[in-house]
Amino acid sequence: MRDDQAGCRPLTRPARENINTVASLEEESIERRTLSERLGDVIANFAGSMDFVWAHLAFFAAWIALNLRLLPGVPAFDPYPFVLLTLIVSAEAVIISTFVLVKQNRMSHRADQRDHLNLQIDLLAEKEITKMLQMQRLVCTKLGIEGVLEDQDAKELSEGTAVDSLARDLQSKIPE
């Protein structure tokens, strides 16, 4: 069901443009991956799936059944305590966890890039809003609207924000 059919307003043109911009940035990021990154993602995605779990459960069950001689006529090659199975599973765990860590590192790097972009946009928006407040105060002065001019919050907000001081103050007050 579409949003406008569910009683929600349809998206505005700027909202649709923003969605398209974000989707485009994400597609570019996905396309820029190297072949080894793509392969690593396939492996990490499979390792994080239920298909992986079911495949391993079937593999372990077959291995254990075979090596406990539950299948007639098939000789055991890794009797209990399944030392070979333990070696294989341990090696697989190291390799799979490395693929997962590589993917997480790349995702973290991408999240850092998004955070930096967000910070740039936020800083720009703060400057734009401050400038609009300054211009609004000038209009109020020109029109002689005293109540707005005496508003202490409006006066303080129309001054530029010292982002570096704000960041240092915030850092000193937030416990680690």
MDAnalysis code that builds the backbone (N, CA, C; Angstrom):
import MDAnalysis as mda
import numpy as np

u = mda.Universe.empty(528, n_residues=176, atom_resindex=np.repeat(np.arange(176), 3), trajectory=True)
u.add_TopologyAttr("name", ["N", "CA", "C"] * 176)
u.add_TopologyAttr("resid", np.arange(1, 177))
u.add_TopologyAttr("resname", ["MET", "ARG", "ASP", "ASP", "GLN", "ALA", "GLY", "CYS", "ARG", "PRO", "LEU", "THR", "ARG", "PRO", "ALA", "ARG", "GLU", "ASN", "ILE", "ASN", "THR", "VAL", "ALA", "SER", "LEU", "GLU", "GLU", "GLU", "SER", "ILE", "GLU", "ARG", "ARG", "THR", "LEU", "SER", "GLU", "ARG", "LEU", "GLY", "ASP", "VAL", "ILE", "ALA", "ASN", "PHE", "ALA", "GLY", "SER", "MET", "ASP", "PHE", "VAL", "TRP", "ALA", "HIS", "LEU", "ALA", "PHE", "PHE", "ALA", "ALA", "TRP", "ILE", "ALA", "LEU", "ASN", "LEU", "ARG", "LEU", "LEU", "PRO", "GLY", "VAL", "PRO", "ALA", "PHE", "ASP", "PRO", "TYR", "PRO", "PHE", "VAL", "LEU", "LEU", "THR", "LEU", "ILE", "VAL", "SER", "ALA", "GLU", "ALA", "VAL", "ILE", "ILE", "SER", "THR", "PHE", "VAL", "LEU", "VAL", "LYS", "GLN", "ASN", "ARG", "MET", "SER", "HIS", "ARG", "ALA", "ASP", "GLN", "ARG", "ASP", "HIS", "LEU", "ASN", "LEU", "GLN", "ILE", "ASP", "LEU", "LEU", "ALA", "GLU", "LYS", "GLU", "ILE", "THR", "LYS", "MET", "LEU", "GLN", "MET", "GLN", "ARG", "LEU", "VAL", "CYS", "THR", "LYS", "LEU", "GLY", "ILE", "GLU", "GLY", "VAL", "LEU", "GLU", "ASP", "GLN", "ASP", "ALA", "LYS", "GLU", "LEU", "SER", "GLU", "GLY", "THR", "ALA", "VAL", "ASP", "SER", "LEU", "ALA", "ARG", "ASP", "LEU", "GLN", "SER", "LYS", "ILE", "PRO", "GLU"])
u.atoms.positions = np.array([
    [0.844, -1.177, 0.000],
    [0.000, 0.000, 0.000],
    [0.888, 1.237, 0.000],
    [0.601, 2.204, -0.839],
    [1.385, 3.437, -0.912],
    [1.050, 4.333, 0.262],
    [1.990, 5.264, 0.587],
    [1.791, 6.165, 1.723],
    [0.514, 6.987, 1.585],
    [0.236, 7.491, 0.371],
    [-0.942, 8.340, 0.209],
    [-2.226, 7.523, 0.338],
    [-2.152, 6.214, 0.116],
    [-3.320, 5.366, 0.272],
    [-3.537, 4.986, 1.731],
    [-2.504, 5.045, 2.544],
    [-2.604, 4.662, 3.951],
    [-2.976, 5.853, 4.820],
    [-3.359, 6.959, 4.220],
    [-3.744, 8.136, 4.989],
    [-2.588, 9.085, 5.238],
    [-1.401, 8.777, 4.740],
    [-0.249, 9.653, 4.905],
    [-0.147, 10.582, 3.707],
    [0.446, 11.733, 3.971],
    [0.647, 12.658, 2.860],
    [1.717, 12.107, 1.920],
    [1.578, 12.367, 0.626],
    [2.634, 11.951, -0.308],
    [3.896, 12.762, -0.031],
    [5.024, 12.204, -0.388],
    [6.294, 12.883, -0.169],
    [6.376, 14.148, -1.013],
    [7.006, 15.150, -0.441],
    [7.214, 16.387, -1.186],
    [8.346, 16.185, -2.188],
    [8.437, 17.084, -3.160],
    [9.507, 17.007, -4.151],
    [10.883, 17.082, -3.488],
    [11.115, 18.022, -2.545],
    [12.435, 18.041, -1.896],
    [12.750, 16.742, -1.142],
    [11.742, 16.142, -0.513],
    [11.971, 14.880, 0.204],
    [12.341, 13.775, -0.772],
    [11.632, 13.708, -1.899],
    [11.959, 12.696, -2.924],
    [13.352, 12.930, -3.476],
    [13.722, 14.196, -3.697],
    [15.074, 14.508, -4.186],
    [16.128, 14.080, -3.177],
    [15.866, 14.307, -1.889],
    [16.811, 13.896, -0.855],
    [16.956, 12.373, -0.814],
    [15.836, 11.672, -0.926],
    [15.886, 10.207, -0.945],
    [16.713, 9.737, -2.133],
    [16.491, 10.348, -3.291],
    [17.243, 9.966, -4.489],
    [18.737, 10.271, -4.326],
    [19.060, 11.390, -3.675],
    [20.462, 11.740, -3.453],
    [21.132, 10.724, -2.537],
    [20.464, 10.374, -1.437],
    [21.015, 9.390, -0.506],
    [21.176, 8.038, -1.201],
    [20.161, 7.625, -1.948],
    [20.230, 6.343, -2.659],
    [21.376, 6.363, -3.665],
    [21.558, 7.478, -4.341],
    [22.640, 7.597, -5.323],
    [24.011, 7.499, -4.650],
    [24.169, 8.162, -3.498],
    [25.440, 8.091, -2.764],
    [25.722, 6.654, -2.311],
    [24.692, 5.966, -1.860],
    [24.869, 4.573, -1.409],
    [25.215, 3.663, -2.594],
    [24.546, 3.876, -3.736],
    [24.842, 3.072, -4.920],
    [26.276, 3.291, -5.372],
    [26.743, 4.552, -5.348],
    [28.127, 4.852, -5.722],
    [29.097, 4.141, -4.786],
    [28.799, 4.143, -3.508],
    [29.653, 3.468, -2.529],
    [29.720, 1.975, -2.809],
    [28.577, 1.384, -3.128],
    [28.531, -0.050, -3.427],
    [29.303, -0.352, -4.709],
    [29.168, 0.501, -5.711],
    [29.844, 0.291, -6.991],
    [31.359, 0.459, -6.885],
    [31.819, 1.283, -5.933],
    [33.264, 1.533, -5.789],
    [34.006, 0.389, -5.107],
    [33.275, -0.598, -4.596],
    [33.944, -1.711, -3.927],
    [34.828, -2.479, -4.908],
    [35.965, -2.930, -4.407],
    [36.851, -3.749, -5.223],
    [36.285, -5.159, -5.327],
    [36.870, -5.952, -6.208],
    [36.423, -7.335, -6.376],
    [36.588, -8.104, -5.071],
    [37.705, -7.904, -4.374],
    [37.910, -8.630, -3.114],
    [36.912, -8.168, -2.049],
    [36.549, -6.885, -2.047],
    [35.539, -6.403, -1.105],
    [34.172, -7.004, -1.411],
    [33.855, -7.109, -2.691],
    [32.578, -7.715, -3.089],
    [32.523, -9.187, -2.671],
    [33.622, -9.898, -2.913],
    [33.691, -11.307, -2.537],
    [33.586, -11.451, -1.017],
    [34.289, -10.591, -0.296],
    [34.220, -10.612, 1.161],
    [32.817, -10.347, 1.662],
    [32.117, -9.419, 1.008],
    [30.728, -9.128, 1.393],
    [29.818, -10.334, 1.164],
    [30.020, -11.025, 0.045],
    [29.205, -12.210, -0.239],
    [29.427, -13.251, 0.851],
    [30.689, -13.471, 1.209],
    [31.006, -14.466, 2.240],
    [30.458, -14.032, 3.597],
    [30.675, -12.766, 3.967],
    [30.188, -12.265, 5.258],
    [28.667, -12.304, 5.318],
    [28.010, -11.949, 4.212],
    [26.544, -11.992, 4.184],
    [26.035, -13.423, 4.330],
    [26.700, -14.359, 3.645],
    [26.284, -15.756, 3.757],
    [26.533, -16.274, 5.167],
    [27.674, -15.904, 5.753],
    [27.999, -16.365, 7.113],
    [27.004, -15.825, 8.131],
    [26.354, -14.732, 7.821],
    [25.372, -14.155, 8.730],
    [23.946, -14.546, 8.397],
    [23.774, -15.621, 7.657],
    [22.425, -16.015, 7.235],
    [21.992, -17.325, 7.887],
    [20.709, -17.566, 7.852],
    [20.181, -18.835, 8.362],
    [20.580, -19.996, 7.451],
    [20.778, -19.738, 6.161],
    [21.255, -20.800, 5.262],
    [22.598, -21.338, 5.752],
    [23.452, -20.444, 6.220],
    [24.755, -20.829, 6.771],
    [24.558, -21.725, 7.997],
    [23.649, -21.337, 8.868],
    [23.377, -22.120, 10.076],
    [22.871, -23.509, 9.696],
    [21.887, -23.565, 8.816],
    [21.320, -24.862, 8.427],
    [22.361, -25.738, 7.738],
    [23.181, -25.161, 6.871],
    [24.226, -25.925, 6.180],
    [25.211, -26.510, 7.192],
    [25.558, -25.718, 8.188],
    [26.497, -26.213, 9.196],
    [25.869, -27.287, 10.079],
    [24.622, -27.091, 10.443],
    [23.952, -28.121, 11.240],
    [23.896, -29.443, 10.474],
    [23.583, -29.379, 9.195],
    [23.535, -30.598, 8.367],
    [24.929, -31.205, 8.243],
    [25.931, -30.375, 8.013],
    [27.307, -30.855, 7.882],
    [27.773, -31.522, 9.178],
    [27.538, -30.847, 10.324],
    [27.961, -31.412, 11.614],
    [27.226, -32.717, 11.912],
    [25.944, -32.749, 11.650],
    [25.160, -33.966, 11.899],
    [25.698, -35.117, 11.048],
    [25.962, -34.860, 9.786],
    [26.488, -35.902, 8.897],
    [27.875, -36.347, 9.369],
    [28.733, -35.407, 9.699],
    [30.094, -35.715, 10.160],
    [30.036, -36.590, 11.420],
    [29.232, -36.164, 12.376],
    [29.143, -36.900, 13.647],
    [28.531, -38.281, 13.423],
    [27.461, -38.344, 12.637],
    [26.822, -39.632, 12.366],
    [27.798, -40.578, 11.665],
    [28.544, -40.073, 10.720],
    [29.492, -40.889, 9.975],
    [30.608, -41.381, 10.899],
    [31.112, -40.480, 11.741],
    [32.250, -40.831, 12.584],
    [31.869, -41.540, 13.879],
    [30.597, -41.614, 14.195],
    [30.127, -42.458, 15.294],
    [29.669, -43.814, 14.757],
    [29.890, -44.017, 13.458],
    [29.550, -45.266, 12.757],
    [28.053, -45.569, 12.812],
    [27.280, -44.476, 12.709],
    [25.830, -44.645, 12.667],
    [25.347, -44.977, 11.259],
    [26.233, -44.776, 10.272],
    [25.909, -45.108, 8.879],
    [26.613, -46.424, 8.550],
    [25.855, -47.499, 8.368],
    [26.478, -48.814, 8.141],
    [27.315, -48.829, 6.860],
    [28.467, -49.487, 6.962],
    [29.333, -49.675, 5.801],
    [30.252, -48.500, 5.517],
    [30.169, -47.422, 6.282],
    [31.030, -46.254, 6.052],
    [32.036, -46.181, 7.199],
    [33.326, -46.254, 6.882],
    [34.333, -46.242, 7.949],
    [34.501, -44.837, 8.542],
    [34.759, -44.781, 9.832],
    [35.003, -43.505, 10.515],
    [36.413, -43.039, 10.178],
    [36.552, -41.771, 9.882],
    [37.878, -41.214, 9.597],
    [38.282, -40.165, 10.635],
    [37.346, -39.769, 11.494],
    [37.622, -38.792, 12.553],
    [36.842, -39.200, 13.795],
    [37.324, -40.262, 14.478],
    [36.561, -40.765, 15.627],
    [36.482, -39.733, 16.745],
    [35.496, -39.976, 17.627],
    [35.309, -39.104, 18.781],
    [36.648, -38.953, 19.491],
    [37.084, -37.745, 19.822],
    [36.403, -36.472, 20.031],
    [36.441, -35.536, 18.818],
    [36.538, -36.070, 17.617],
    [36.423, -35.311, 16.368],
    [37.485, -34.205, 16.255],
    [38.742, -34.595, 16.363],
    [39.858, -33.637, 16.326],
    [39.912, -32.926, 14.972],
    [39.724, -33.663, 13.886],
    [39.762, -33.044, 12.554],
    [38.619, -32.041, 12.392],
    [37.437, -32.403, 12.849],
    [36.297, -31.485, 12.785],
    [36.594, -30.213, 13.582],
    [37.172, -30.366, 14.755],
    [37.527, -29.222, 15.587],
    [38.513, -28.313, 14.862],
    [39.517, -28.910, 14.201],
    [40.499, -28.129, 13.447],
    [39.830, -27.373, 12.306],
    [38.968, -28.044, 11.572],
    [38.286, -27.410, 10.440],
    [37.395, -26.266, 10.919],
    [36.624, -26.499, 11.963],
    [35.710, -25.476, 12.484],
    [36.504, -24.285, 13.023],
    [37.602, -24.544, 13.693],
    [38.430, -23.457, 14.230],
    [39.022, -22.615, 13.105],
    [39.549, -23.275, 12.083],
    [40.115, -22.540, 10.948],
    [39.033, -21.730, 10.236],
    [37.866, -22.344, 10.069],
    [36.758, -21.644, 9.424],
    [36.339, -20.419, 10.243],
    [36.311, -20.567, 11.558],
    [35.915, -19.455, 12.425],
    [36.869, -18.277, 12.282],
    [38.157, -18.554, 12.206],
    [39.141, -17.484, 12.035],
    [38.927, -16.772, 10.701],
    [38.753, -17.555, 9.652],
    [38.594, -16.963, 8.315],
    [37.288, -16.177, 8.215],
    [36.190, -16.763, 8.667],
    [34.884, -16.091, 8.595],
    [34.895, -14.817, 9.426],
    [35.442, -14.883, 10.637],
    [35.458, -13.687, 11.486],
    [36.289, -12.584, 10.849],
    [37.341, -12.951, 10.114],
    [38.137, -11.936, 9.409],
    [37.304, -11.262, 8.323],
    [36.547, -12.037, 7.562],
    [35.673, -11.446, 6.541],
    [34.655, -10.503, 7.177],
    [34.084, -10.929, 8.292],
    [33.090, -10.097, 8.979],
    [33.737, -8.810, 9.491],
    [34.930, -8.912, 10.071],
    [35.627, -7.719, 10.569],
    [35.981, -6.753, 9.443],
    [36.426, -7.282, 8.312],
    [36.745, -6.426, 7.164],
    [35.498, -5.679, 6.708],
    [34.373, -6.388, 6.622],
    [33.123, -5.745, 6.214],
    [32.703, -4.695, 7.240],
    [32.809, -5.022, 8.527],
    [32.445, -4.055, 9.569],
    [33.343, -2.825, 9.516],
    [34.632, -3.015, 9.266],
    [35.545, -1.866, 9.152],
    [35.149, -0.969, 7.991],
    [34.803, -1.572, 6.861],
    [34.397, -0.775, 5.704],
    [33.085, -0.048, 5.981],
    [32.145, -0.743, 6.656],
    [30.870, -0.114, 7.000],
    [31.087, 1.023, 7.994],
    [32.001, 0.830, 8.924],
    [32.314, 1.874, 9.899],
    [32.933, 3.083, 9.209],
    [33.817, 2.827, 8.255],
    [34.431, 3.925, 7.492],
    [33.354, 4.696, 6.722],
    [32.418, 3.974, 6.126],
    [31.322, 4.609, 5.386],
    [30.438, 5.419, 6.339],
    [30.185, 4.887, 7.524],
    [29.392, 5.617, 8.524],
    [30.127, 6.888, 8.957],
    [31.455, 6.809, 9.099],
    [32.241, 7.998, 9.436],
    [32.120, 9.056, 8.334],
    [32.156, 8.612, 7.078],
    [31.995, 9.555, 5.971],
    [30.630, 10.233, 6.025],
    [29.580, 9.438, 6.307],
    [28.233, 10.012, 6.426],
    [28.171, 11.002, 7.593],
    [28.810, 10.654, 8.707],
    [28.829, 11.555, 9.867],
    [29.521, 12.871, 9.530],
    [30.625, 12.791, 8.789],
    [31.326, 14.018, 8.388],
    [30.458, 14.872, 7.467],
    [29.765, 14.215, 6.538],
    [28.857, 14.941, 5.658],
    [27.745, 15.582, 6.471],
    [27.189, 14.830, 7.414],
    [26.137, 15.359, 8.283],
    [26.635, 16.572, 9.066],
    [27.840, 16.485, 9.603],
    [28.404, 17.597, 10.357],
    [28.559, 18.828, 9.468],
    [29.038, 18.636, 8.253],
    [29.187, 19.768, 7.329],
    [27.838, 20.418, 7.050],
    [26.830, 19.597, 6.808],
    [25.495, 20.126, 6.525],
    [24.929, 20.838, 7.757],
    [25.131, 20.236, 8.937],
    [24.650, 20.858, 10.177],
    [25.320, 22.208, 10.420],
    [26.635, 22.273, 10.191],
    [27.353, 23.537, 10.387],
    [26.870, 24.602, 9.404],
    [26.652, 24.189, 8.171],
    [26.140, 25.121, 7.169],
    [24.733, 25.584, 7.551],
    [23.886, 24.662, 7.980],
    [22.526, 25.021, 8.378],
    [22.546, 25.973, 9.570],
    [23.454, 25.753, 10.509],
    [23.558, 26.641, 11.665],
    [23.922, 28.054, 11.224],
    [24.854, 28.168, 10.284],
    [25.244, 29.502, 9.787],
    [24.083, 30.155, 9.030],
    [23.373, 29.358, 8.245],
    [22.240, 29.906, 7.492],
    [21.151, 30.404, 8.440],
    [20.842, 29.613, 9.468],
    [19.796, 30.004, 10.414],
    [20.213, 31.238, 11.196],
    [21.478, 31.280, 11.600],
    [21.977, 32.464, 12.316],
    [21.847, 33.699, 11.440],
    [22.197, 33.576, 10.176],
    [22.104, 34.710, 9.247],
    [20.638, 35.128, 9.079],
    [19.726, 34.162, 8.997],
    [18.307, 34.504, 8.866],
    [17.799, 35.216, 10.117],
    [18.238, 34.762, 11.298],
    [17.839, 35.437, 12.533],
    [18.377, 36.870, 12.574],
    [19.612, 37.053, 12.110],
    [20.185, 38.398, 12.078],
    [19.382, 39.294, 11.139],
    [19.028, 38.761, 9.981],
    [18.249, 39.545, 9.024],
    [16.854, 39.824, 9.571],
    [16.262, 38.869, 10.261],
    [14.940, 39.056, 10.854],
    [14.990, 40.150, 11.930],
    [16.044, 40.152, 12.716],
    [16.193, 41.195, 13.736],
    [16.334, 42.571, 13.077],
    [17.040, 42.621, 11.939],
    [17.160, 43.891, 11.212],
    [15.793, 44.362, 10.703],
    [15.004, 43.433, 10.200],
    [13.654, 43.772, 9.728],
    [12.819, 44.286, 10.901],
    [12.909, 43.612, 12.040],
    [12.162, 44.039, 13.230],
    [12.614, 45.430, 13.672],
    [13.911, 45.692, 13.596],
    [14.429, 47.022, 13.948],
    [13.851, 48.064, 13.003],
    [13.877, 47.759, 11.720],
    [13.378, 48.671, 10.693],
    [11.885, 48.945, 10.885],
    [11.127, 47.911, 11.302],
    [9.684, 48.059, 11.484],
    [9.317, 48.548, 12.886],
    [10.332, 48.637, 13.763],
    [10.088, 49.126, 15.113],
    [9.363, 48.151, 16.009],
    [9.539, 46.850, 15.793],
    [8.911, 45.820, 16.622],
    [9.838, 45.576, 17.806],
    [9.486, 46.190, 18.936],
    [10.374, 46.187, 20.105],
    [10.414, 44.853, 20.837],
    [9.287, 44.160, 20.966],
    [9.235, 42.913, 21.746],
    [10.249, 41.892, 21.266],
    [10.405, 41.761, 19.970],
    [11.343, 40.786, 19.407],
    [12.772, 41.228, 19.676],
    [13.010, 42.530, 19.578],
    [14.363, 43.050, 19.779],
    [14.830, 42.881, 21.216],
    [13.896, 42.880, 22.165],
    [14.256, 42.737, 23.571],
    [14.350, 41.282, 24.011],
    [13.920, 40.354, 23.176],
    [13.949, 38.923, 23.507],
    [15.403, 38.462, 23.592],
    [15.836, 38.087, 24.810],
    [17.233, 37.727, 25.046],
    [17.619, 36.452, 24.282],
    [16.721, 35.460, 24.243],
    [17.030, 34.226, 23.510],
    [17.237, 34.510, 22.021],
    [16.351, 35.318, 21.441],
    [16.478, 35.650, 20.024],
    [17.783, 36.386, 19.765],
    [18.148, 37.274, 20.684],
    [19.400, 38.028, 20.540],
    [20.603, 37.084, 20.570],
    [20.621, 36.181, 21.550],
    [21.754, 35.254, 21.672],
    [21.821, 34.284, 20.490],
    [20.664, 33.798, 20.049],
    [20.654, 32.850, 18.936],
    [21.059, 33.491, 17.611],
    [20.919, 34.810, 17.503],
    [21.300, 35.478, 16.261],
    [22.798, 35.774, 16.208],
    [23.505, 35.450, 17.286],
    [24.964, 35.571, 17.282],
    [25.540, 34.260, 16.751],
    [26.701, 34.330, 16.143],
    [27.324, 33.118, 15.604],
    [27.664, 32.125, 16.702],
    [27.551, 30.863, 16.397],
    [27.870, 29.800, 17.347],
    [29.342, 29.441, 17.207],
    [30.058, 29.474, 18.326],
    [31.466, 29.065, 18.335],
    [31.499, 27.545, 18.453],
    [31.520, 26.882, 17.314],
    [31.408, 25.428, 17.281],
    [32.565, 24.769, 18.026],
    [33.774, 25.297, 17.872],
    [34.916, 24.693, 18.545],
    [34.782, 24.791, 20.068],
    [34.323, 25.927, 20.577],
    [34.109, 26.073, 22.022],
    [32.988, 25.154, 22.494],
    [31.947, 25.064, 21.713],
    [30.827, 24.187, 22.034],
    [31.296, 22.732, 22.120],
    [32.110, 22.317, 21.163],
    [32.610, 20.938, 21.139],
    [33.499, 20.660, 22.348],
    [34.394, 21.605, 22.678],
    [35.266, 21.418, 23.844],
    [34.459, 21.354, 25.137],
    [33.468, 22.233, 25.269],
    [32.640, 22.248, 26.486],
    [31.862, 20.945, 26.607],
    [31.304, 20.479, 25.521],
    [30.551, 19.229, 25.505],
    [31.473, 18.066, 25.888],
    [32.660, 18.037, 25.300],
    [33.617, 16.962, 25.587],
    [34.020, 16.938, 27.056],
    [34.173, 18.112, 27.657],
    [34.592, 18.161, 29.062],
    [33.474, 17.737, 30.012],
    [32.220, 17.823, 29.575],
    [31.089, 17.504, 30.446],
    [30.536, 16.100, 30.298],
    [30.868, 15.446, 29.201],
    [30.363, 14.086, 28.968],
    [31.343, 13.088, 29.557],
    [30.872, 12.244, 30.467],
    [31.784, 11.244, 31.064],
    [32.176, 10.186, 30.038],
    [33.367, 9.657, 30.229],
    [33.850, 8.622, 29.302],
    [33.487, 7.255, 29.772],
])
